[in-house]
């Protein structure tokens, strides 16, 4: 009977310690959040930089597919870049799940809603902002009613 009690005593000690370690790991990884703060800041930074670009630097913030789809290639994007107008947006929401991001932003006047989709580039890719792996894959614009 004494051995059975010792086993139960061990279980009573081991299980809470194991649960505690799992809880510490959960909190350390962001509490289960799918939007790590650093990734959310990075996608917001790319969107703000894109909105504020008035030159060919805006082309560097788009994925190759987005540049091809919107401008017909990088050279055409660069050629059109002198006509880009600098602007600002108010970011309403940023969601990041693994290698995909989505940002909802409005014009400063609040009349236009932008939905910006982003993709995380693989390590070693040197496009976009320095030290920031996110590029814009699409921008949708609609009236903000």
C-alpha positions as CSV (number, residue, x, y, z in Angstrom):
1,X,0.0,0.0,0.0
2,X,2.9,2.3,0.7
3,X,4.2,2.0,-2.8
4,X,0.9,2.9,-4.3
5,X,0.8,6.1,-2.2
6,X,4.4,6.9,-3.4
7,X,3.3,6.6,-7.0
8,X,0.3,8.9,-6.4
9,X,2.5,11.3,-4.6
10,X,4.9,11.3,-7.5
11,X,2.1,11.9,-10.0
12,X,0.8,14.7,-7.8
13,X,4.2,16.4,-8.0
14,X,5.0,15.6,-11.6
15,X,1.7,16.6,-13.3
16,X,1.6,20.2,-11.9
17,X,5.2,20.7,-12.8
18,X,4.6,19.5,-16.3
19,X,1.5,21.7,-16.7
20,X,3.5,24.7,-15.3
21,X,6.2,24.2,-18.0
22,X,3.6,24.0,-20.7
23,X,2.0,27.2,-19.4
24,X,5.4,29.0,-19.4
25,X,6.0,27.9,-23.0
26,X,2.5,29.1,-24.0
27,X,3.1,32.5,-22.5
28,X,6.6,32.8,-23.9
29,X,5.3,32.2,-27.4
30,X,2.8,35.0,-27.2
31,X,0.0,33.5,-25.2
32,X,-1.4,31.7,-28.2
33,X,-1.7,34.8,-30.2
34,X,-1.4,34.4,-34.0
35,X,-0.1,37.9,-34.3
36,X,3.4,38.2,-32.8
37,X,3.9,41.9,-31.9
38,X,7.1,42.1,-34.0
39,X,5.4,40.7,-37.1
40,X,2.4,43.0,-36.7
41,X,4.7,46.0,-36.4
42,X,6.6,44.9,-39.5
43,X,3.5,44.6,-41.7
44,X,2.3,48.0,-40.5
45,X,5.6,49.5,-41.3
46,X,5.5,48.1,-44.9
47,X,2.0,49.5,-45.4
48,X,2.9,52.9,-44.1
49,X,6.1,52.9,-46.2
50,X,4.1,52.0,-49.3
51,X,1.5,54.7,-48.7
52,X,4.2,57.3,-48.1
53,X,6.3,56.4,-51.2
54,X,6.4,58.9,-54.0
55,X,9.1,57.1,-56.0
56,X,10.3,53.7,-57.3
57,X,10.8,52.5,-53.7
58,X,7.1,51.6,-53.7
59,X,7.9,49.0,-56.4
60,X,10.3,47.3,-54.0
61,X,7.6,46.8,-51.4
62,X,5.5,44.6,-53.8
63,X,5.8,40.9,-54.5
64,X,6.9,40.0,-58.1
65,X,3.3,38.7,-58.8
66,X,1.8,41.9,-57.5
67,X,4.2,44.1,-59.6
68,X,3.4,41.9,-62.7
69,X,-0.4,42.0,-62.1
70,X,-0.7,45.7,-61.3
71,X,2.0,47.3,-63.5
72,X,3.0,44.6,-66.0
73,X,6.5,44.2,-64.6
74,X,9.1,46.0,-62.5
75,X,10.3,48.2,-65.3
76,X,6.8,49.6,-66.0
77,X,6.4,50.1,-62.2
78,X,9.6,52.1,-62.1
79,X,8.6,54.1,-65.2
80,X,5.3,55.1,-63.6
81,X,6.8,55.9,-60.3
82,X,7.3,59.6,-60.9
83,X,3.5,59.9,-61.0
84,X,3.1,58.2,-57.5
85,X,1.7,60.5,-54.9
86,X,2.8,60.4,-51.3
87,X,-0.1,59.7,-48.9
88,X,-0.9,58.5,-45.4
89,X,-3.2,55.9,-43.9
90,X,-4.6,55.1,-40.5
91,X,-4.1,51.4,-39.8
92,X,-7.3,50.0,-38.2
93,X,-6.3,46.3,-37.9
94,X,-3.3,44.0,-38.6
95,X,-3.5,40.3,-38.6
96,X,-0.5,38.0,-39.1
97,X,-0.8,34.2,-39.3
98,X,2.5,32.5,-40.1
99,X,3.7,33.7,-43.5
100,X,0.5,35.7,-44.4
101,X,-0.6,39.1,-43.2
102,X,-3.6,41.3,-43.7
103,X,-3.9,45.0,-42.9
104,X,-7.1,47.1,-42.8
105,X,-6.4,50.8,-43.2
106,X,-8.4,53.9,-44.0
107,X,-7.4,57.2,-45.7
108,X,-6.8,59.9,-43.1
109,X,-10.2,61.5,-44.1
110,X,-11.8,58.1,-43.5
111,X,-13.5,57.9,-46.9
112,X,-11.5,55.0,-48.4
113,X,-10.9,51.6,-46.9
114,X,-7.8,49.7,-48.0
115,X,-7.3,45.9,-47.5
116,X,-3.7,45.1,-47.9
117,X,-2.5,41.5,-48.1
118,X,1.2,40.7,-47.4
119,X,3.5,37.7,-47.7
120,X,6.6,36.9,-45.8
121,X,9.6,36.4,-48.0
122,X,12.0,33.5,-47.5
123,X,15.2,34.2,-45.5
124,X,17.9,35.6,-47.8
125,X,15.5,37.6,-50.0
126,X,16.6,41.2,-50.1
127,X,13.5,43.0,-51.3
128,X,11.4,45.5,-49.4
129,X,12.5,47.3,-46.2
130,X,15.9,46.4,-44.7
131,X,15.4,43.7,-42.0
132,X,11.7,43.4,-42.8
133,X,10.7,40.2,-44.6
134,X,7.2,41.3,-45.6
135,X,6.0,42.3,-49.1
136,X,2.6,43.5,-50.3
137,X,0.8,40.9,-52.5
138,X,-2.4,42.8,-53.1
139,X,-4.2,46.1,-52.3
140,X,-7.9,46.5,-52.6
141,X,-9.6,49.9,-52.3
142,X,-13.2,50.6,-51.6
143,X,-15.4,53.4,-50.2
144,X,-15.6,53.3,-46.4
145,X,-19.3,53.6,-45.8
